[in-house]
């Protein structure tokens, strides 16, 4: 018969091996589910509201003709600075 210590050691190694297999299977399933669904991404981008006027626009934005990137010195008042101030 096998000594008790050898039995506990072998059974502990088997439990660890089974646990490793479960971890590998769970990891593979989570990485597959994290892949983006391109159709859902496309629908999300299309349903996004237009940018507000105070956000910067890209040069390729068709609505750029209406907005100017330059801010006059008189327009940049305290209300603009407060808009970007962190809450306390």
Phi, psi and omega per residue, in radians:
X1 nan 2.774 -3.069
X2 -1.527 2.428 3.067
X3 -1.123 2.698 -3.067
X4 -1.089 -0.693 -3.126
X5 -1.111 -0.697 3.119
X6 -1.157 -0.668 3.114
X7 -1.094 -0.805 3.127
X8 -1.134 -0.664 3.136
X9 -1.151 -0.809 -3.128
X10 -1.167 -0.749 3.129
X11 -1.162 -0.614 3.073
X12 -1.127 -0.703 3.088
X13 -1.137 -0.679 3.117
X14 -1.155 -0.715 3.105
X15 -1.093 -0.745 3.113
X16 -1.123 -0.688 3.122
X17 -1.141 -0.755 3.099
X18 -1.122 -0.704 3.090
X19 -1.085 -0.685 3.109
X20 -1.103 -0.722 3.114
X21 -1.102 -0.741 3.115
X22 -1.113 -0.689 3.125
X23 -1.142 -0.735 3.131
X24 -1.117 -0.753 3.120
X25 -1.108 -0.777 3.140
X26 -1.121 -0.690 3.135
X27 -1.121 -0.744 3.129
X28 -1.103 -0.666 3.135
X29 -1.196 -0.636 -3.132
X30 -1.265 -0.607 3.138
X31 -1.251 -0.553 3.078
X32 -1.189 -0.697 -3.084
X33 -1.283 -0.261 -3.126
X34 -1.507 -0.094 3.118
X35 -1.214 2.407 -3.093
X36 -1.280 2.502 3.044
X37 -1.577 1.953 -3.013
X38 -1.089 -0.583 3.128
X39 -1.175 -0.728 3.115
X40 -1.179 -0.644 3.097
X41 -1.129 -0.756 3.127
X42 -1.070 -0.780 3.134
X43 -1.141 -0.636 3.125
X44 -1.137 -0.779 -3.128
X45 -1.148 -0.706 3.141
X46 -1.188 -0.523 -3.105
X47 -1.529 -0.022 -3.118
X48 -1.183 2.460 3.106
X49 -1.242 2.789 3.120
X50 -1.169 2.749 3.136
X51 -1.173 2.423 3.035
X52 -1.153 2.835 -3.053
X53 -1.166 -0.428 -3.076
X54 -1.458 -0.110 3.114
X55 -1.574 2.551 3.135
X56 -1.200 2.592 -3.126
X57 -1.982 2.737 3.109
X58 -1.431 2.723 3.124
X59 -1.077 -0.433 -3.124
X60 -1.496 -0.017 -3.130
X61 -1.225 2.200 -3.101
X62 -1.157 -0.378 -3.128
X63 -1.532 0.238 -3.119
X64 -1.193 -0.440 -3.081
X65 -1.111 -0.512 -3.077
X66 -1.417 -0.376 -3.016
X67 -2.003 2.543 3.100
X68 -1.938 2.417 3.119
X69 -1.353 -0.427 -3.086
X70 -1.429 2.353 3.106
X71 -1.892 2.245 3.110
X72 -1.146 2.657 -3.112
X73 -1.100 -0.577 -3.136
X74 -1.293 -0.441 -3.101
X75 -1.357 -0.494 -3.082
X76 -1.437 1.349 -3.094
X77 -1.674 -2.873 -3.098
X78 -1.198 -0.545 -3.132
X79 -1.131 -0.604 3.098
X80 -1.205 -0.700 3.133
X81 -1.163 -0.649 3.135
X82 -1.211 -0.516 -3.135
X83 -1.133 -0.541 -3.105
X84 -1.740 0.074 -3.116
X85 -1.379 2.481 3.141
X86 -1.245 2.491 3.106
X87 -1.195 2.647 -3.109
X88 -1.875 nan nan
